Amino acid sequence: MKRIASAILLASVLLAAAHAQKREEQSPCGDAQTQAELNMCAGRKFKEADAELNRVYNQLTSKVEAPYRAKLKAAEVSWLKYRDDNCDYETALYEGGSMRPMVYSFCLERMTKARTAELREQIKELDEQ
């Protein structure tokens, strides 16, 4: 009887954990209830992505030979302007609305993660040479 109760308890815990994970995948902001909480969550998600981008960018610059570092820096500066302008465009529909900061931050996060993946590929190519 003890084993059955333990198995039921374990199954309940696993189902609860799976449900929480699925909810996190569906809503990256978990239990955020208000627009202000959603905006803050989106801002945190972007900051995390930006920190990872900076880490990978610095890793790449350490691998790139001196003559190419200036080109990489120029490309990154141009990309940052493009990202910001693109997200500004994508969120123009929400201008003046309370959810614009959230949509803007999620756009920044999405584009930043894509750029991080590009830089990781460049690191991989350099490592294979």
C-alpha atoms as an extended CHARMM CRD file, in Angstrom:
* protein
*
       129  EXT
         1         1  MET       CA              0.0000000000        0.0000000000        0.0000000000  PROA      1               0.0000000000
         2         2  LYS       CA              2.8920000000        2.3320000000        0.8060000000  PROA      2               0.0000000000
         3         3  ARG       CA              4.3930000000        1.7380000000       -2.6420000000  PROA      3               0.0000000000
         4         4  ILE       CA              1.1310000000        2.6060000000       -4.3780000000  PROA      4               0.0000000000
         5         5  ALA       CA              0.8250000000        5.8270000000       -2.3920000000  PROA      5               0.0000000000
         6         6  SER       CA              4.4430000000        6.7030000000       -3.1900000000  PROA      6               0.0000000000
         7         7  ALA       CA              3.8840000000        5.9700000000       -6.8840000000  PROA      7               0.0000000000
         8         8  ILE       CA              0.7630000000        8.1630000000       -6.9400000000  PROA      8               0.0000000000
         9         9  LEU       CA              2.6190000000       10.9700000000       -5.1840000000  PROA      9               0.0000000000
        10        10  LEU       CA              5.5440000000       10.6980000000       -7.5920000000  PROA      10              0.0000000000
        11        11  ALA       CA              3.2100000000       10.6940000000      -10.5950000000  PROA      11              0.0000000000
        12        12  SER       CA              1.4440000000       13.7900000000       -9.2530000000  PROA      12              0.0000000000
        13        13  VAL       CA              4.7360000000       15.6210000000       -8.7920000000  PROA      13              0.0000000000
        14        14  LEU       CA              5.8940000000       14.6860000000      -12.3000000000  PROA      14              0.0000000000
        15        15  LEU       CA              2.5840000000       15.7920000000      -13.8410000000  PROA      15              0.0000000000
        16        16  ALA       CA              2.7390000000       19.1080000000      -11.9950000000  PROA      16              0.0000000000
        17        17  ALA       CA              6.3140000000       19.6830000000      -13.1750000000  PROA      17              0.0000000000
        18        18  ALA       CA              5.3980000000       18.8020000000      -16.7650000000  PROA      18              0.0000000000
        19        19  HSD       CA              2.4210000000       21.1700000000      -16.6100000000  PROA      19              0.0000000000
        20        20  ALA       CA              4.6010000000       24.0020000000      -15.2730000000  PROA      20              0.0000000000
        21        21  GLN       CA              7.1800000000       23.4130000000      -18.0140000000  PROA      21              0.0000000000
        22        22  LYS       CA              4.5060000000       23.3880000000      -20.7110000000  PROA      22              0.0000000000
        23        23  ARG       CA              3.0360000000       26.6130000000      -19.3270000000  PROA      23              0.0000000000
        24        24  GLU       CA              6.5210000000       28.2040000000      -19.4070000000  PROA      24              0.0000000000
        25        25  GLU       CA              6.9770000000       27.1140000000      -23.0270000000  PROA      25              0.0000000000
        26        26  GLN       CA              3.5860000000       28.5570000000      -23.9790000000  PROA      26              0.0000000000
        27        27  SER       CA              4.1030000000       31.7560000000      -22.0130000000  PROA      27              0.0000000000
        28        28  PRO       CA              7.7050000000       32.7800000000      -21.4790000000  PROA      28              0.0000000000
        29        29  CYS       CA              6.5480000000       35.0100000000      -18.6350000000  PROA      29              0.0000000000
        30        30  GLY       CA              5.0190000000       32.2430000000      -16.5550000000  PROA      30              0.0000000000
        31        31  ASP       CA              2.4850000000       33.5940000000      -14.1060000000  PROA      31              0.0000000000
        32        32  ALA       CA              2.6780000000       37.2760000000      -15.0290000000  PROA      32              0.0000000000
        33        33  GLN       CA             -0.7850000000       38.7500000000      -14.5160000000  PROA      33              0.0000000000
        34        34  THR       CA             -0.5620000000       42.4230000000      -15.4240000000  PROA      34              0.0000000000
        35        35  GLN       CA              0.7670000000       44.2220000000      -18.4540000000  PROA      35              0.0000000000
        36        36  ALA       CA              3.4230000000       45.8330000000      -16.2670000000  PROA      36              0.0000000000
        37        37  GLU       CA              4.6100000000       42.3620000000      -15.1590000000  PROA      37              0.0000000000
        38        38  LEU       CA              4.6260000000       41.1650000000      -18.7760000000  PROA      38              0.0000000000
        39        39  ASN       CA              6.6070000000       44.2350000000      -19.8360000000  PROA      39              0.0000000000
        40        40  MET       CA              9.1650000000       43.6500000000      -17.0690000000  PROA      40              0.0000000000
        41        41  CYS       CA              9.4430000000       39.9580000000      -17.9420000000  PROA      41              0.0000000000
        42        42  ALA       CA              9.9950000000       40.7370000000      -21.6270000000  PROA      42              0.0000000000
        43        43  GLY       CA             12.6550000000       43.2570000000      -20.6550000000  PROA      43              0.0000000000
        44        44  ARG       CA             14.4370000000       40.6280000000      -18.5340000000  PROA      44              0.0000000000
        45        45  LYS       CA             14.2730000000       38.0850000000      -21.3690000000  PROA      45              0.0000000000
        46        46  PHE       CA             15.8640000000       40.6090000000      -23.7280000000  PROA      46              0.0000000000
        47        47  LYS       CA             18.5930000000       41.4910000000      -21.2010000000  PROA      47              0.0000000000
        48        48  GLU       CA             19.4390000000       37.7960000000      -20.8380000000  PROA      48              0.0000000000
        49        49  ALA       CA             19.6480000000       37.3980000000      -24.6200000000  PROA      49              0.0000000000
        50        50  ASP       CA             21.7360000000       40.5690000000      -24.8970000000  PROA      50              0.0000000000
        51        51  ALA       CA             24.1740000000       39.3700000000      -22.2320000000  PROA      51              0.0000000000
        52        52  GLU       CA             24.6030000000       36.0980000000      -24.1310000000  PROA      52              0.0000000000
        53        53  LEU       CA             25.1350000000       37.9910000000      -27.3920000000  PROA      53              0.0000000000
        54        54  ASN       CA             27.8610000000       40.0870000000      -25.7490000000  PROA      54              0.0000000000
        55        55  ARG       CA             29.5360000000       36.9740000000      -24.3740000000  PROA      55              0.0000000000
        56        56  VAL       CA             29.5430000000       35.2510000000      -27.7780000000  PROA      56              0.0000000000
        57        57  TYR       CA             30.6180000000       38.4580000000      -29.5650000000  PROA      57              0.0000000000
        58        58  ASN       CA             33.5890000000       38.8140000000      -27.2140000000  PROA      58              0.0000000000
        59        59  GLN       CA             34.4540000000       35.1740000000      -27.7730000000  PROA      59              0.0000000000
        60        60  LEU       CA             34.4140000000       35.7410000000      -31.5380000000  PROA      60              0.0000000000
        61        61  THR       CA             36.5130000000       38.9170000000      -31.3570000000  PROA      61              0.0000000000
        62        62  SER       CA             39.1670000000       37.0150000000      -29.4430000000  PROA      62              0.0000000000
        63        63  LYS       CA             39.3860000000       34.5050000000      -32.3080000000  PROA      63              0.0000000000
        64        64  VAL       CA             39.3390000000       36.9700000000      -35.2130000000  PROA      64              0.0000000000
        65        65  GLU       CA             42.6720000000       38.2680000000      -36.4420000000  PROA      65              0.0000000000
        66        66  ALA       CA             43.3430000000       41.9820000000      -35.9420000000  PROA      66              0.0000000000
        67        67  PRO       CA             42.6150000000       43.2010000000      -39.5030000000  PROA      67              0.0000000000
        68        68  TYR       CA             39.1220000000       41.6680000000      -39.3430000000  PROA      68              0.0000000000
        69        69  ARG       CA             38.1380000000       42.9260000000      -35.8730000000  PROA      69              0.0000000000
        70        70  ALA       CA             37.3330000000       46.4000000000      -37.1940000000  PROA      70              0.0000000000
        71        71  LYS       CA             35.0850000000       44.8850000000      -39.8570000000  PROA      71              0.0000000000
        72        72  LEU       CA             33.3580000000       42.7200000000      -37.2490000000  PROA      72              0.0000000000
        73        73  LYS       CA             32.8210000000       45.7440000000      -35.0050000000  PROA      73              0.0000000000
        74        74  ALA       CA             31.4010000000       47.7760000000      -37.9040000000  PROA      74              0.0000000000
        75        75  ALA       CA             29.0800000000       44.9040000000      -38.8150000000  PROA      75              0.0000000000
        76        76  GLU       CA             27.9080000000       44.6130000000      -35.2220000000  PROA      76              0.0000000000
        77        77  VAL       CA             27.2450000000       48.3420000000      -34.9080000000  PROA      77              0.0000000000
        78        78  SER       CA             25.2480000000       48.2410000000      -38.1610000000  PROA      78              0.0000000000
        79        79  TRP       CA             23.3670000000       45.1550000000      -37.0160000000  PROA      79              0.0000000000
        80        80  LEU       CA             22.4580000000       46.7770000000      -33.6830000000  PROA      80              0.0000000000
        81        81  LYS       CA             21.0170000000       49.7900000000      -35.5130000000  PROA      81              0.0000000000
        82        82  TYR       CA             19.1150000000       47.4950000000      -37.8820000000  PROA      82              0.0000000000
        83        83  ARG       CA             17.7450000000       45.4440000000      -34.9700000000  PROA      83              0.0000000000
        84        84  ASP       CA             16.5680000000       48.5060000000      -33.0780000000  PROA      84              0.0000000000
        85        85  ASP       CA             15.0590000000       50.1380000000      -36.1840000000  PROA      85              0.0000000000
        86        86  ASN       CA             13.3790000000       46.9030000000      -37.2340000000  PROA      86              0.0000000000
        87        87  CYS       CA             11.8190000000       46.3610000000      -33.8190000000  PROA      87              0.0000000000
        88        88  ASP       CA             10.7210000000       49.9900000000      -33.7690000000  PROA      88              0.0000000000
        89        89  TYR       CA              8.9910000000       49.3790000000      -37.1050000000  PROA      89              0.0000000000
        90        90  GLU       CA              7.4640000000       46.0630000000      -35.9790000000  PROA      90              0.0000000000
        91        91  THR       CA              5.9540000000       47.6920000000      -32.9070000000  PROA      91              0.0000000000
        92        92  ALA       CA              4.7200000000       50.8810000000      -34.5580000000  PROA      92              0.0000000000
        93        93  LEU       CA              1.1860000000       49.4600000000      -34.5440000000  PROA      93              0.0000000000
        94        94  TYR       CA              1.3250000000       49.4160000000      -30.7300000000  PROA      94              0.0000000000
        95        95  GLU       CA              2.6540000000       52.9920000000      -30.3870000000  PROA      95              0.0000000000
        96        96  GLY       CA              1.2010000000       54.6100000000      -27.2800000000  PROA      96              0.0000000000
        97        97  GLY       CA             -0.2050000000       51.3180000000      -26.0120000000  PROA      97              0.0000000000
        98        98  SER       CA              0.6990000000       49.6270000000      -22.7580000000  PROA      98              0.0000000000
        99        99  MET       CA              1.8480000000       46.4370000000      -24.4540000000  PROA      99              0.0000000000
       100       100  ARG       CA              4.3180000000       48.1210000000      -26.8220000000  PROA      100             0.0000000000
       101       101  PRO       CA              7.2670000000       47.7040000000      -24.4090000000  PROA      101             0.0000000000
       102       102  MET       CA              6.5710000000       43.9680000000      -24.1820000000  PROA      102             0.0000000000
       103       103  VAL       CA              6.2670000000       43.4990000000      -27.9340000000  PROA      103             0.0000000000
       104       104  TYR       CA              9.3850000000       45.6260000000      -28.5000000000  PROA      104             0.0000000000
       105       105  SER       CA             11.4190000000       43.6520000000      -25.9540000000  PROA      105             0.0000000000
       106       106  PHE       CA             10.3170000000       40.3100000000      -27.3800000000  PROA      106             0.0000000000
       107       107  CYS       CA             11.3180000000       41.5290000000      -30.8480000000  PROA      107             0.0000000000
       108       108  LEU       CA             14.7250000000       42.5730000000      -29.5090000000  PROA      108             0.0000000000
       109       109  GLU       CA             15.0980000000       39.2020000000      -27.7960000000  PROA      109             0.0000000000
       110       110  ARG       CA             14.1350000000       37.2380000000      -30.9230000000  PROA      110             0.0000000000
       111       111  MET       CA             16.5120000000       39.1400000000      -33.1830000000  PROA      111             0.0000000000
       112       112  THR       CA             19.3100000000       39.0680000000      -30.6120000000  PROA      112             0.0000000000
       113       113  LYS       CA             19.0450000000       35.2980000000      -30.2520000000  PROA      113             0.0000000000
       114       114  ALA       CA             19.1900000000       34.9510000000      -34.0400000000  PROA      114             0.0000000000
       115       115  ARG       CA             22.3090000000       37.1310000000      -34.1910000000  PROA      115             0.0000000000
       116       116  THR       CA             23.8950000000       35.1320000000      -31.3820000000  PROA      116             0.0000000000
       117       117  ALA       CA             23.3140000000       31.9590000000      -33.4040000000  PROA      117             0.0000000000
       118       118  GLU       CA             24.9970000000       33.5970000000      -36.4270000000  PROA      118             0.0000000000
       119       119  LEU       CA             28.0350000000       34.5480000000      -34.3520000000  PROA      119             0.0000000000
       120       120  ARG       CA             28.2290000000       31.0410000000      -32.8920000000  PROA      120             0.0000000000
       121       121  GLU       CA             28.3130000000       29.6640000000      -36.4320000000  PROA      121             0.0000000000
       122       122  GLN       CA             31.1870000000       32.0130000000      -37.2640000000  PROA      122             0.0000000000
       123       123  ILE       CA             33.0700000000       30.7730000000      -34.2010000000  PROA      123             0.0000000000
       124       124  LYS       CA             32.4380000000       27.1960000000      -35.2800000000  PROA      124             0.0000000000
       125       125  GLU       CA             33.7640000000       27.9350000000      -38.7820000000  PROA      125             0.0000000000
       126       126  LEU       CA             36.8980000000       29.5440000000      -37.3530000000  PROA      126             0.0000000000
       127       127  ASP       CA             37.4620000000       26.5700000000      -35.0600000000  PROA      127             0.0000000000
       128       128  GLU       CA             37.1890000000       24.1640000000      -37.9980000000  PROA      128             0.0000000000
       129       129  GLN       CA             39.8750000000       25.9740000000      -40.0030000000  PROA      129             0.0000000000
